[in-house]
């Protein structure tokens, strides 16, 4: 069982930046890491993935603004979010997937508002 703890959320003005972190209780080397978000009344959506080899993927809604990365030595994944928009407001979750298992963190709130 792997536990994930997200941090780095908060309140930011439109156009601002935040960096989210996801710390895992064990090795992440063999897992795909991802960030999801869920806004009130909406379904959870995928915002970034990074494979074990470092390949990344983003939906058009965040492409060019969000960057996912991983530090296997620290068992941590990151999500750098730039040029934030009010529609990015959501609870952001870290996900770790591999060997038929999926692990989720508790989420960190990101609010973009002036």
C-alpha positions as CSV (number, residue, x, y, z in Angstrom):
1,X,0.0,0.0,0.0
2,X,1.4,3.4,-1.0
3,X,0.2,6.6,0.6
4,X,0.3,9.9,-1.3
5,X,0.3,13.3,0.3
6,X,-0.3,16.4,-1.8
7,X,0.7,19.9,-0.9
8,X,1.2,23.3,-2.4
9,X,-2.3,24.4,-3.1
10,X,-3.8,27.7,-2.1
11,X,-5.4,30.9,-3.3
12,X,-3.8,32.7,-6.3
13,X,-4.8,35.5,-8.6
14,X,-5.4,34.9,-12.2
15,X,-2.1,34.8,-14.1
16,X,-0.3,33.5,-11.1
17,X,1.6,30.3,-10.5
18,X,1.6,27.4,-8.0
19,X,3.7,24.3,-7.7
20,X,2.0,21.2,-6.3
21,X,3.9,18.3,-4.7
22,X,2.9,14.7,-4.2
23,X,5.0,12.8,-1.8
24,X,4.8,9.0,-1.8
25,X,5.4,6.7,1.1
26,X,7.3,4.3,-1.1
27,X,9.2,4.0,-4.3
28,X,7.5,5.5,-7.3
29,X,10.1,4.3,-9.8
30,X,7.8,1.7,-11.5
31,X,4.6,3.7,-11.5
32,X,3.0,6.1,-13.8
33,X,2.2,9.4,-12.0
34,X,-0.7,11.6,-12.7
35,X,-2.5,14.7,-11.5
36,X,-6.3,15.0,-11.7
37,X,-8.7,17.7,-10.6
38,X,-12.3,18.0,-9.7
39,X,-14.3,21.1,-9.5
40,X,-17.6,21.3,-7.6
41,X,-20.4,19.7,-9.6
42,X,-18.0,18.3,-12.2
43,X,-16.4,15.0,-12.9
44,X,-12.8,14.4,-12.0
45,X,-10.6,15.1,-15.0
46,X,-7.0,14.2,-15.9
47,X,-4.6,17.2,-16.2
48,X,-1.2,15.6,-16.5
49,X,0.6,12.2,-16.7
50,X,4.2,11.2,-16.6
51,X,5.5,7.7,-17.4
52,X,8.3,5.9,-15.8
53,X,10.5,7.0,-18.7
54,X,9.5,10.6,-18.3
55,X,7.1,11.0,-21.2
56,X,4.4,13.5,-20.4
57,X,0.9,14.2,-21.7
58,X,-1.6,17.0,-21.1
59,X,-5.1,17.8,-22.2
60,X,-5.5,20.9,-24.4
61,X,-7.0,22.8,-21.5
62,X,-3.7,23.0,-19.6
63,X,-1.1,22.3,-22.4
64,X,1.6,25.0,-22.4
65,X,0.6,26.1,-18.9
66,X,1.1,23.0,-16.7
67,X,4.2,20.9,-16.4
68,X,4.4,17.6,-14.6
69,X,7.7,16.2,-13.3
70,X,9.0,13.5,-11.0
71,X,12.0,13.0,-8.7
72,X,12.3,9.3,-8.2
73,X,15.0,9.7,-5.6
74,X,12.6,11.8,-3.5
75,X,9.6,9.6,-4.3
76,X,7.8,12.9,-5.3
77,X,5.9,14.2,-8.3
78,X,5.3,17.8,-9.0
79,X,2.8,19.9,-11.0
80,X,4.0,23.4,-12.0
81,X,1.0,25.5,-12.9
82,X,1.5,28.8,-14.6
83,X,-0.8,31.5,-16.0
84,X,-3.6,30.1,-13.8
85,X,-7.2,30.9,-14.8
86,X,-10.4,30.9,-12.6
87,X,-11.5,27.8,-14.4
88,X,-8.5,26.0,-13.0
89,X,-10.1,26.2,-9.5
90,X,-10.5,22.7,-8.2
91,X,-9.4,20.1,-5.8
92,X,-6.2,18.6,-7.3
93,X,-5.4,14.9,-6.7
94,X,-2.2,12.9,-7.2
95,X,-2.5,9.4,-8.6
96,X,0.0,6.6,-8.8
97,X,-0.8,3.7,-11.1
98,X,1.0,0.4,-11.8
99,X,0.8,-3.4,-11.4
100,X,-3.0,-3.2,-11.5
101,X,-3.1,-0.8,-8.5
102,X,-4.3,2.8,-8.3
103,X,-3.5,5.0,-5.4
104,X,-4.9,8.4,-4.6
105,X,-4.0,11.2,-2.3
106,X,-6.5,13.3,-0.3
107,X,-6.2,16.3,-2.6
108,X,-5.0,19.9,-2.3
109,X,-7.3,22.8,-3.1
110,X,-6.4,25.3,-5.7
111,X,-8.5,28.5,-6.0
112,X,-7.8,31.1,-8.7
113,X,-9.6,34.3,-7.9
114,X,-9.0,38.0,-7.8
